[in-house]
Amino acid sequence: MKLVTWNIQWGLGCDGKVDLNRIVETAKALSDADVFCFQEISHGFAPHDGGEDQPAILSDLLPGYTPIFRPAVERRDGNGRPQVFGNMILSRLPVLEITSHMLPWPATECRSMQRQALEAIVATSFGPVRVTTCHLEYHSVEHRQAQVEHIRAVHETNEKRSRLKHRDTSEGPYRTLAAPVGSIVCGDFNLGPDDPLHAEMRASFASGIPAFVDAWAIKHGDAPHAPTTGVADFKQWPQGPHCRDYIFVTENLADRITDLRVDVETIASDHQPVSITLRD
């Protein structure tokens, strides 16, 4: 199973050009991924997308992939036209279930917006895998804290639910799906590897529930994380190259990781794409 996660900044490159075709070509050059997880997809916010339907464009650019877009922000303009901004998963693996999780949005005096984690269970050669892509708040530690806690709580609940003895074999909405063999949470976490929230994402759970591990550390040990932003956009990121995008996998998937890499060359977004490969 191959996956790429990337905050594409609605296709805006460090050269000032919005080019979704370049985004897809760059992502595919990094990995012939089975699943693409993109953050910051826009439709109806003209300053970002120029009035284009970005979810539809990305779907057209990746034929053979099931497109799943869910907004974090969903509004209507003065003429009643939709304005949406959120995350997208495109999978050429069979999609078994989709869930959109609205993340906590504390009422604090700071610039912020609704954030979301988009989840899809996909069928792999080694069993169902739960894939979640997210984009946490940039402007507030308090928001990120609440959002990390929520992501962990969702994981814990999912794991507990998968262990229930009750099973529904009907063809209706109560039907019970096979339990995933593991989970992946990826995206733009807006925090550094030394941030306490990075450690919190990896903290143990009770009752034998598998914890998350940072896929970079599994593959590269103590080597510093490759930069995932600030590589070419020094206006937004005056601190220079640094890491804030991750792929976390549950520890029961850790021994399947055969490759974890970052494209540190592309300027197609202010972030860099990250890819992972899991063996069968």
Buried (B, 14 or more C-beta within 10 A) or exposed (E): BBBBBBBBBBBBBBEEEBBBEBBBBBBBEBBEBBBBBBBBBBBBBEEBBEEBBBBEBBBEBBEEBBBBBBBBBBEEEEEEEEBBBBBBBBBBBEBBEEBBBEBBBEEEEEEBBBBBBBBBBBBBEBEBBBBBBBBBBBEBBBBBBBBBBBBBEBBBEBBEEBEEEEEEEEEEEEEEEEBBBBBBBBBBBBBEBEBEBBEBBBEEBEEEBBBBBBBBBBBBEEEEBBBBBBBBBEEEBEEEBBBBBBBBBBBEBBEBBEEBBBBEEBBBBBBBBBBBBBEE
